[in-house]
Amino acid sequence: MRVLYSEAAIRRKYGVAWSEKLCKAAAKLGPAEDVSGKSADEIRSVIAGLPANQSCVLVGGYDLIPTFDRPNPTLNMSGDDDESIPTDAPYGVAPGAPRAQEFAPTRPVARIPDATGNADPADFIKVLRFQEVATTTKTPAKRFERCAAEFTLATGAVSRAMGRRGKIVTSPPAKLDGAPDVIKELSGSGRVHVLLHGANRSPDWAYLFGHGEDDDSPYPKAMSARQIDLCDLRGAAVTFSSCYAAMLDSGMSEAGQRNENNQVALACLGHGAKFVVAVTRSNWIGMDGDGDSLGPGLIADVWRQLVRGRTAGEAVQAGRIAYLRRDLARSGREDRKYVLKSALQLQLYGNPEAKL
């Protein structure tokens, strides 16, 4: 695994003393290279020069290592107002390759993000130290699955792919927001999947919401980043099929800081998760058939690879390919755009060499 970081960007954000500590912590993950001052395209060229079978991890959020922005294939379709998609998928494709290859990159590329804005360097050090031992930390046997009521079909498809028997819990009533059962059930879990509604605006982005079968029913606050922030997730493999669960930028919202208190992926990594797989924008969910399609279908394909013993990087890479082959073949011309969005916005946060 090759580790890429920007010493200059880390120094600007955290100061000289902390930058030395953070760069040393990053270098403990594997052979490291400083890409200070390089654009996303220039960093992609660096990655393309690595051995073909080598995975890569980008250290830091978008202000430390830039991401790519790509047009949203489903903009203005069925109410989708995501103008663009921030994605690291192009890093896994050689410069000059056809844009279509970015939907199924040939190289595993992950990111270990830090908080945005006035970030605490001690929190970032903590995450990097968890990632240093991710490949040797045992995955607990306990499972945690939670979904909105209307997504039980799609969640069931993911559940079947996760291996070992689990129990899907639908979203609780609004009065149970912050109830200790979430903390108790999630803490110590090794295989985690969540399909609740996510948001892209502050302060709602700090929560994941449940929903009932009735279109007029409320969206209760079913989980929050603060709840996750109270859990022990050491060794956990975490996937979200929720909208915006991997979102690090401000999206359509006013400028805001993302940290463990309001961003679910950061909260998981900050408490020991080996890796988190989620999407940066609104997600499309299969509501009929076997539920094994679109966003959750892709997550199910990733889990199928994980239970076969693949690394997180390999599982995301192979899962994307399996998903695209299946869903593109059974979709009409317009529906294929939904399939492509799901693949493009999928992100891997954490150590790409970690396994179940």
Secondary structure, DSSP 8 states (H G I E B T S, - for coil): -EEEE-HHHHHHHH-HHHHHHHHHHHHTTSSEEE-TT--HHHHHHHHHTS-TT--EEEES-TTTS--EEEE-TTTTSTT----EEEESGGGGS-TTS-GGGGGS-SS-EEEE----SS--HHHHHHHHHHHHTTTTS---S-EEEEE-GGGHHHHHHHHHHS-S---EEE---GGGTT-HHHHHHHTT-SEEEEE-B--SSTTGGGEEE---SSTTS---EEEEHHHHTTS--TT-EEEE-STTTT--S-TTS-S----TTT-HHHHHHHTT-SEEEEESS---B--STTS-SHHHHHHHHHHHHHHTT--HHHHHHHHHHHHHHHHHHTS-TTHHHHHHHHHHTEEEEE-TT---
